[in-house]
Amino acid sequence: MVTSPADPPRNGSQHPRRNGTQHPARNDSQHPRRNASHRPLRERPLVIALLTALCGVAILTVYFLVPLASSELGAIERIIGTIAAGVILLLALIYIRRRATNVPLLVVLLVLVAVTFAATFYVIASNRPGEFDGIETRIDALYFTLTTMTTTGYGDIHANGQLARVLVSVVFVFNIVFLSLVAAEASRIVDARQSRKAEAKS
């Protein structure tokens, strides 16, 4: 085949689409919206907040459904509801346990400990009259626990017996430990942000 001198020879270097060296690689860091859309589901703050709230609801559901009195042991609906809420709580915890921050886990821990103390207070008040003055229902026990943990007790419900006062003292100790954990986590978050800013400037 005879080519005309006016026809230039075909060279892949003259076709930018064929020459990969003329197309710089795409950098997703220059597209924050693209990074946000490709962020894994469990890394999104809104999803983590919803899962944390779901954990709190599941814990409260277990508290109000789990059989704590001998008369409630035969209630099948209570047992089924407790198991279902426990499964939901476990699945939600699996999604939020590997986060860069431990704040969701601290929130879940606070709710779980508060409900555990409330259930303990309710069982003691039901089986040992005189230990607590004013606890007759689960709501009373939860109310007393929250007012004790926040140190805003109103005096309408209080501990009379020795066992009750020991448990209330344990609540006070937990408050100190929990505040220490929150302070340590806040310090870690601040240090991590400062480190990222320093790396961005360098």
C-alpha positions as CSV (number, residue, x, y, z in Angstrom):
1,M,0.0,0.0,0.0
2,V,1.4,3.4,-1.0
3,T,0.9,6.2,1.5
4,S,0.7,9.8,0.5
5,P,3.5,12.1,1.8
6,A,0.8,14.4,3.1
7,D,-0.5,11.7,5.4
8,P,1.5,11.6,8.6
9,P,2.4,8.3,10.0
10,R,0.1,7.0,12.7
11,N,1.8,7.2,16.1
12,G,0.1,6.3,19.3
13,S,1.9,9.2,21.0
14,Q,-0.3,11.6,19.0
15,H,-3.4,10.2,20.5
16,P,-3.8,11.2,24.1
17,R,-6.5,8.6,24.7
18,R,-4.1,5.9,23.7
19,N,-1.1,7.3,25.5
20,G,-1.6,6.7,29.2
21,T,1.3,8.9,30.2
22,Q,-0.7,12.0,29.2
23,H,-3.5,11.2,31.6
24,P,-2.5,11.8,35.3
25,A,-3.9,9.4,37.7
26,R,-7.1,10.5,39.4
27,N,-6.6,11.6,43.0
28,D,-9.8,11.0,45.1
29,S,-8.3,13.2,47.8
30,Q,-9.2,16.2,45.6
31,H,-12.8,15.2,45.6
32,P,-14.2,15.3,49.2
33,R,-17.7,14.5,48.0
34,R,-16.5,11.4,46.2
35,N,-14.6,10.3,49.3
36,A,-17.7,10.8,51.4
37,S,-19.8,8.8,49.0
38,H,-17.3,5.9,49.0
39,R,-16.9,5.9,52.8
40,P,-17.8,2.5,54.3
41,L,-21.3,2.5,55.8
42,R,-20.2,1.9,59.3
43,E,-17.7,4.8,59.1
44,R,-20.4,7.4,58.6
45,P,-21.1,9.5,61.7
46,L,-24.9,9.5,61.2
47,V,-25.0,5.7,61.0
48,I,-22.9,5.3,64.1
49,A,-25.2,7.7,66.0
50,L,-28.2,5.8,64.9
51,L,-26.6,2.5,65.9
52,T,-25.6,3.9,69.3
53,A,-29.2,5.1,69.9
54,L,-30.4,1.6,68.8
55,C,-28.1,0.0,71.4
56,G,-29.6,2.3,74.1
57,V,-33.2,1.4,73.1
58,A,-32.3,-2.3,73.0
59,I,-30.8,-2.2,76.5
60,L,-33.8,-0.4,77.9
61,T,-36.1,-2.9,76.2
62,V,-34.2,-5.8,77.9
63,Y,-34.5,-4.0,81.2
64,F,-38.2,-3.7,81.0
65,L,-38.8,-7.2,79.6
66,V,-36.3,-9.5,81.3
67,P,-38.0,-11.5,84.0
68,L,-36.7,-10.2,87.4
69,A,-39.4,-11.6,89.7
70,S,-40.5,-15.2,90.2
71,S,-43.9,-14.4,88.9
72,E,-42.5,-13.3,85.6
73,L,-40.4,-16.4,84.8
74,G,-43.2,-18.1,82.9
75,A,-44.0,-15.2,80.7
76,I,-43.0,-16.4,77.2
77,E,-43.5,-13.0,75.6
78,R,-41.0,-11.5,78.0
79,I,-38.4,-14.1,77.3
80,I,-38.8,-13.8,73.5
81,G,-38.7,-10.0,73.7
82,T,-35.5,-10.1,75.8
83,I,-33.8,-12.5,73.4
84,A,-34.8,-10.4,70.4
85,A,-33.5,-7.1,72.0
86,G,-30.3,-8.9,73.0
87,V,-29.6,-10.0,69.4
88,I,-30.3,-6.5,68.1
89,L,-27.9,-5.1,70.7
90,L,-25.2,-7.6,69.8
91,L,-25.4,-6.9,66.1
92,A,-25.3,-3.1,66.7
93,L,-22.2,-3.5,68.9
94,I,-20.4,-5.5,66.2
95,Y,-20.8,-2.6,63.8
96,I,-19.6,0.1,66.1
97,R,-16.9,-1.7,68.1
98,R,-14.1,-0.9,65.5
99,R,-14.3,2.9,65.4
100,A,-11.5,5.5,65.4
101,T,-13.2,6.9,68.5
102,N,-14.6,5.1,71.6
103,V,-17.3,7.6,72.3
104,P,-20.1,5.3,71.0
105,L,-18.9,2.5,73.2
106,L,-18.7,4.8,76.2
107,V,-22.3,5.8,75.7
108,V,-23.4,2.2,75.4
109,L,-21.4,1.3,78.5
110,L,-23.0,4.1,80.5
111,V,-26.5,3.0,79.6
112,L,-25.7,-0.7,80.2
113,V,-24.2,0.0,83.7
114,A,-27.1,2.3,84.6
115,V,-29.7,-0.4,83.6
116,T,-27.7,-3.1,85.4
117,F,-27.7,-1.1,88.7
118,A,-31.4,-0.3,88.2
119,A,-32.2,-4.0,87.8
120,T,-30.2,-4.9,90.8
121,F,-31.9,-2.2,92.9
122,Y,-35.3,-3.5,91.8
123,V,-34.5,-7.1,92.7
124,I,-33.2,-6.2,96.1
125,A,-36.2,-3.9,96.8
126,S,-38.6,-6.7,95.8
127,N,-36.9,-9.4,97.8
128,R,-35.6,-7.5,100.8
129,P,-38.1,-4.9,102.0
130,G,-36.5,-2.1,103.9
131,E,-33.3,-1.9,101.9
132,F,-34.7,0.9,99.8
133,D,-37.4,3.4,100.6
134,G,-39.6,4.3,97.6
135,I,-38.6,1.6,95.0
136,E,-41.7,-0.3,93.9
137,T,-41.4,-0.5,90.1
138,R,-38.7,-0.7,87.5
139,I,-39.2,2.9,86.7
140,D,-38.6,3.8,90.3
141,A,-35.4,1.8,90.3
142,L,-34.2,3.4,87.0
143,Y,-35.1,6.9,88.3
144,F,-33.2,6.3,91.5
145,T,-30.2,5.0,89.6
146,L,-30.1,8.0,87.2
147,T,-30.4,10.5,90.1
148,T,-27.7,8.8,92.0
149,M,-25.3,8.6,89.0
150,T,-25.8,12.3,88.2
151,T,-25.6,13.2,91.9
152,T,-28.9,15.0,91.8
153,G,-30.8,12.8,94.3
154,Y,-34.0,14.4,95.5
155,G,-34.4,12.4,98.6
156,D,-37.7,10.9,97.7
157,I,-36.0,7.5,97.2
158,H,-33.1,6.5,99.3
159,A,-31.1,3.5,100.6
160,N,-31.8,2.3,104.1
161,G,-30.2,-1.1,104.4
162,Q,-26.5,-1.8,104.5
163,L,-26.5,-3.8,101.2
164,A,-28.3,-1.0,99.5
165,R,-25.8,1.6,100.7
166,V,-22.9,-0.6,99.6
167,L,-24.3,-0.8,96.1
168,V,-24.9,3.0,96.0
169,S,-21.3,3.5,97.0
170,V,-20.3,1.3,94.0
171,V,-22.3,3.6,91.8
172,F,-20.3,6.6,93.1
173,V,-17.0,4.8,92.4
174,F,-18.2,4.0,88.8
175,N,-18.9,7.7,88.3
176,I,-15.3,8.5,89.0
177,V,-14.0,5.8,86.8
178,F,-16.3,6.7,83.9
179,L,-15.4,10.4,84.1
180,S,-11.7,9.4,83.9
181,L,-12.4,7.3,80.8
182,V,-14.2,10.2,79.2
183,A,-11.4,12.6,79.9
184,A,-8.8,10.1,78.5
185,E,-10.9,9.6,75.3
186,A,-11.3,13.4,74.9
187,S,-7.5,13.9,75.3
188,R,-6.8,11.1,72.7
189,I,-9.2,12.7,70.2
190,V,-7.6,16.1,70.6
191,D,-4.1,14.6,70.2
192,A,-5.2,12.7,67.1
193,R,-6.6,15.8,65.5
194,Q,-3.5,17.8,66.2
195,S,-1.3,15.1,64.7
196,R,-3.4,15.1,61.5
197,K,-3.1,18.9,61.2
198,A,0.6,18.7,61.7
199,E,0.9,16.0,59.0
200,A,-1.2,18.1,56.6
201,K,1.0,21.1,57.0
202,S,4.2,19.1,56.5
